[in-house]
């Protein structure tokens, strides 16, 4: 959900009053460095593609 939060944050930076999310696609995973415990294992990081439209109300 980090990707969705980043999308909403970017829309807010643009002054959007709302966001229409058209699609969220899982593009797989990639290795993401050492694991939380620092034991040398790697963790997997999800890659997502979000298509959305930011909407701004203009009077």
Secondary structure, DSSP 8 states (H G I E B T S, - for coil): -HHHHHHHHHHHHTT-SEEEEEEEEEEEEEEEEE-TT-SS-EEEEEEEEEEEEEE----
